[in-house]
Amino acid sequence: SILLKSRDGAPFTTVDATGLADSVIRCMTAEGPGTVIEGLTLTGGSGHTGLHTSEATLGGGLLILGASPTFRDCVITKNSATLNGCGAYIGTASRVRFENCTFSKNDAGKGGGAVCSASKPVFIGCRFEANYARYAGGALHASVGSEPILRTCQMIANQAAFNGGAVCSMRSGG
């Protein structure tokens, strides 16, 4: 477990992945809830390749696979992914927790703000604003086997070209 915490909060502490051709943060090695990322702005991610083709990127801001970290008071903004999960891609067996986080101005094929795939993420007091999906789930796309929990979250001005400007749920529970 690690704690990655800014001293002055997200408005003053930015991790910018512009030009790196990858996700801003990847949690793929069974990180548990004791791994806490707090008070950061995460921007400029273009998604991770290697899980599909080089043209298909996942998780512009965050790529979370088989991990359950905690994100607190973070801003995930202005990331992109050619395939899914621009702000965050939350994959198989992940139980990530987001507390008071903002997902804004992210752009992806599915899940402009976040994609949940066979995972059980928890979003508490989060804000999804001005995210865009070229297909479905402007703010959140919950796909097969996912059980997302959203408590006191705000969905503001998110858009999808086809299904679910705010949320698109496809064979998911929660």
C-alpha positions in Angstrom: 0.0 0.0 0.0 1.1 3.5 -0.7 -0.3 7.0 -0.1 0.2 9.5 -2.9 -1.2 12.8 -1.5 -0.7 16.4 -2.6 0.1 19.0 0.0 -2.2 21.7 -1.4 -4.9 19.8 -3.2 -6.0 19.1 -6.8 -6.3 22.8 -7.8 -2.5 23.2 -7.1 -1.1 19.7 -7.9 -1.3 18.3 -11.5 0.0 15.1 -12.9 0.1 15.7 -16.7 0.7 12.8 -19.1 0.5 14.8 -22.3 2.8 13.3 -24.9 3.5 10.1 -23.0 1.0 7.9 -25.0 -0.4 6.1 -21.9 -2.7 6.4 -19.0 -1.9 8.9 -16.3 -2.0 6.3 -13.5 -2.2 2.5 -13.9 -3.2 0.1 -11.1 -2.7 -3.4 -12.4 -0.9 -5.3 -9.7 -3.6 -6.0 -7.1 -3.4 -2.7 -5.3 -5.8 -2.8 -2.4 -7.9 -0.1 -0.6 -4.8 0.9 1.4 -3.4 2.4 -1.8 -4.7 5.9 -1.7 -4.4 8.7 -4.3 -5.6 12.0 -2.9 -5.8 15.6 -4.0 -4.4 15.4 -7.5 -5.5 16.6 -10.9 -4.9 13.9 -13.5 -4.8 15.1 -17.1 -3.4 14.6 -20.6 -3.6 10.8 -20.6 -4.3 9.1 -24.0 -4.9 5.6 -22.8 -2.9 2.4 -22.5 -2.2 0.1 -25.5 -1.2 -3.5 -25.3 -4.6 -4.9 -24.1 -6.0 -4.6 -27.6 -4.4 -3.1 -30.7 -2.1 -0.1 -30.8 -5.0 1.9 -32.2 -7.4 0.9 -29.3 -6.5 2.6 -26.0 -8.2 2.1 -22.7 -8.2 4.3 -19.6 -7.0 7.7 -20.6 -6.8 9.0 -17.0 -6.8 5.8 -15.0 -6.4 2.1 -16.0 -7.5 -0.1 -13.1 -7.4 -3.9 -13.6 -7.7 -6.4 -10.8 -7.1 -3.7 -8.2 -9.0 -1.8 -5.6 -7.3 1.5 -4.8 -9.0 4.5 -3.2 -9.1 7.9 -5.0 -10.1 10.9 -2.9 -10.6 14.6 -3.9 -9.1 14.0 -7.3 -9.9 15.7 -10.6 -9.7 13.5 -13.7 -10.0 15.9 -16.6 -9.1 16.3 -20.3 -8.1 12.7 -21.0 -8.8 10.7 -24.1 -9.1 7.0 -25.1 -9.8 5.7 -28.5 -11.8 2.7 -27.2 -13.2 2.8 -23.6 -13.0 4.6 -20.3 -11.5 7.9 -20.9 -11.5 9.2 -17.4 -11.2 5.7 -15.9 -11.3 2.2 -17.2 -12.3 -0.1 -14.3 -11.8 -3.7 -15.4 -12.2 -7.2 -14.2 -12.3 -7.9 -10.4 -11.7 -4.3 -9.5 -13.4 -2.7 -6.5 -12.0 0.8 -6.7 -13.5 3.6 -4.5 -13.9 7.2 -5.6 -14.7 9.8 -2.9 -15.5 13.4 -3.9 -13.8 13.1 -7.3 -14.6 15.1 -10.4 -14.6 13.5 -13.9 -14.7 16.3 -16.5 -14.1 17.0 -20.2 -13.0 13.4 -20.9 -13.6 11.8 -24.4 -13.9 8.1 -25.3 -15.7 5.6 -27.4 -17.7 4.3 -24.4 -17.7 5.8 -20.9 -16.4 9.3 -21.3 -16.1 9.7 -17.5 -15.7 6.0 -16.7 -16.2 2.4 -17.9 -17.0 -0.4 -15.5 -16.4 -3.9 -16.9 -16.9 -6.9 -14.6 -16.1 -4.7 -11.7 -17.7 -3.2 -8.6 -16.6 0.4 -8.3 -18.1 2.8 -5.7 -18.5 6.5 -6.4 -19.4 8.7 -3.4 -20.1 12.4 -3.8 -18.5 12.4 -7.3 -19.2 14.9 -10.1 -19.4 13.9 -13.7 -19.4 17.0 -15.9 -19.1 17.6 -19.7 -17.7 14.2 -20.6 -18.4 12.8 -24.0 -18.8 9.2 -25.5 -18.7 8.6 -29.2 -21.0 5.6 -28.6 -22.6 5.2 -25.1 -22.3 6.3 -21.5 -21.3 10.0 -21.6 -20.6 10.0 -17.9 -20.5 6.2 -17.1 -20.8 3.0 -19.1 -21.5 -0.1 -16.9 -21.0 -3.2 -19.0 -21.4 -6.9 -18.6 -21.1 -8.1 -15.0 -20.5 -4.7 -13.4 -22.2 -3.6 -10.2 -21.4 0.1 -9.8 -22.6 2.0 -6.7 -23.2 5.7 -7.1 -24.2 7.8 -4.0 -24.9 11.5 -4.0 -23.2 11.9 -7.4 -24.0 14.7 -9.9 -24.3 14.2 -13.6 -24.0 17.6 -15.5 -24.0 18.1 -19.3 -22.5 14.8 -20.3 -23.2 13.5 -23.8 -23.2 10.3 -25.8 -23.7 10.0 -29.6 -26.1 7.1 -29.3 -27.0 5.7 -25.8 -27.0 7.1 -22.3 -25.8 10.7 -22.2 -25.3 10.3 -18.4 -25.3 6.5 -17.8 -25.5 3.5 -20.1 -26.0 0.1 -18.4 -25.6 -3.0 -20.5 -26.2 -6.3 -18.7 -24.9 -4.9 -15.4 -26.4 -4.7 -11.9 -26.1 -2.2 -9.1 
